[in-house]
């Protein structure tokens, strides 16, 4: 890990310096290369290169494409200033879904920059700077625009970081004159396990040749940080998420460009199979406006997850830009949530706690908002094995606490509780299990747990609380579940 951090720090110092040596002062060509993909990152103040967890990583940081587990498609429309229109399409697919025997993710994008037709003008022949109005009145027009095609590849180089690169083919056309340019991006993204949810990224953008020989491409270096905060307000249900991002944007070409600090955040909340997102960002040291806002609405469909995103981006006296994009995730895993017969979610209990004494443990909990017709109590000696003992087979627990006796001192025991909602014919709909709690009974009793006693196949086979332990053989196993003290 230290080696990776040193590598990232060295890149942060050297890459802008190396690229700066090719730069020049003044305006750069192909300004549309600085136009972000999608409305999601724009609503977050373009603080996305350290997050880069969807198809928009094609623009912000291609290394982030490794976080995709399914194919993603993005379509964006943008009405710019002065009759300029932007259309963008991005597609990213894990290589294994394409049947390609390589590790990583492959992405492509296409951007069209269309400018409204412009009237032709000319100087009156044999004059100096005399405008020919009669010729202009004939209504001759010419067109202009640009197109950008990119191909990206990202690879999880190590467990600590991923690497990505993008190749760009640029074409510009004004009337009958056109030019071509080639450029590339390189990105690095790390999600260290030291701090859960933290991510960091580096991106060097638009290094290459310009379609306009007299001007250089707008080379930019970005350093980004991100934090993924899962379930900040809906702990047990896991129904919400918050993302926080920070980008330092350093213009390399032109060399007299202004550095920017972008901050942004996103809050996403699920409601059944639908979800909504709110986004807010601020671009410091930005001449044309700092504040950005946006939002999104999404839904899970069979085989796909669709999201409609919007971003409001002000540009000072020039006005405001409104960006709209659609994102589709094909083959996304649906969120599995159990429902009650009335159509509402059944939530597991919250604030589950356990205290232990001499061969006993008391488990308590609090109900969630919604329908509750009882509870199931579960006990396990090893939750990772997936084996749980149902402690109340005779019927639901009505109260919000229960005492379990007949335990063996010195053994760590785990408990979980689920909520029940009555359906019909004495049948119940059950929620997911709550968060797991554990205790270790301790006391002065000298009674030892039974050895070589296999766990019973049914609750009826559980031993009574005062049943004497079996004789000890050479091999010891976990004790059977105790009786429940109602």
C-alpha positions, 0 to 999 in steps of 0.5 A: 500500500505504501508503494502505491501511495508513493507512486500516486504522489510521484505521478501527481508531481510529475505528470503536470510538469511533463505535460506543462512543457508542451503547453503554451499560453492563450486559448486552447482548441477543441473546448468541447473536450472539457464538456463533461459526460452525463448530468450526474457529475455536473450536478455534483459540481464536476467533483467526480474523478475520485468517485467515477463509479458509473459509465461517466467515468469515460470522461472523468477517470477511465480507471473507474470503469472497473467498478462496473458489474454490468453493461451501462449506457448513457445518453446526454443532450445539452443545449449550449449557448449561441446555437451550439448543441451537444449530443453524447452517447457512452457505453461501457461493458465488462470484457467478460460479458463480451466473451473477450478473454481479458480482464477489465472493462471496455468503453466507447463514446461518441460526442457530436457538437452541432452549430446552427448554420451561419450566413455567408458573408464576403467583401465587395470585390476590389474594395477594402473591408467593404461588406457586401450586403446584397450578396449576404441577402441571398441567404447562402449558409455554411455549417460547422461542428465537431465530432469525438470518438473515444475508446477506453479500457480499464484494468484492476491492476492490483487489489489497491488500484486500477488503471485506465486509458482512453484513445480519442479521435477528434474531427472538426469541420467549418464549411469545406475545411476539416481537421483531425486530431488524436489524443488520450487520457490516462487515469488511476483510481484507488479504493483503499481498505484502510478507510471503508468507502474512501476512494482517490483518483488521478487523471491526465486528460487530452494529451495529443495533437490538435485538429487546429495546427495553430492551437493546442488541446486543453490538457488538464490534470485532475486529482479527486477524492470520494467518500461513499457513505452507505445507509447514513439514515436508514441503517438496517434497511440499507435504503439510502446512500450519500456520496461526497466528492472533491476535485482539484482541476489544474489546467496544463494547457494553456499554461496561464489557466486557472486552477479550480476546486470542485466540491459536490455531493449526492444523496440517493434514497430508495422507495421500493423499486424506485429511487430518487437522488438530489445533488449539489456542487460548487466550483470555486474560482470559476469565473462563470458561476460556482453553484450547481444543482441536479437530481435524478429519478430511477426505477428497477425494471426486469433486466435493467435499471433506468435513471433520468438525470438533470443538472442546472449549471450557471455560467454567469452573464451567459445564462444557464445550461440545462443538462439532461441524460438517461442512464441504463444498466443492463443486467443490474441485480435487483434489490431484494426486499420482502413485502407484507401481504398489504404491499408494505415492506416488513422491516427487521427490528432495530436496536437489537441488544443482548446481555449475558449472565450465568448460562443465560442471555437476554435479547431485546429489540425495538420494532420498526415503523409499520405492521408487526404481528410478532417476531422470530428469534434466531441463534447461531454459533457461527453466522458465517456458516449460514446455520441458524437455530429457530428458537420459537417454533411454537409461535411468534414472540409477542413482546420485544425481549426474550430470555434464553437459558441453558447456555454454556459459559465461555461460548460466543453466541450470536442472535438475530431477530426478524419481524412477522406479519400475519397473512392468512391461515396462521401463515406469516410473512417474514422480514430479513434478519436484523443486525447480528449481536453476540454475547459470551455467557460467564458465571461461577458454574463449573458445568461444561458444554457437551462434546461430540453432540451434533446439532439436531435436525429439528427444534424438537430435538433440542435438549432441555435446559437441565439436561446433563451433558453427554460424555466427552469424546476425543473430538469436540463440537459446538453444543446444541441450541438451548431451550427458550425460556418463555 
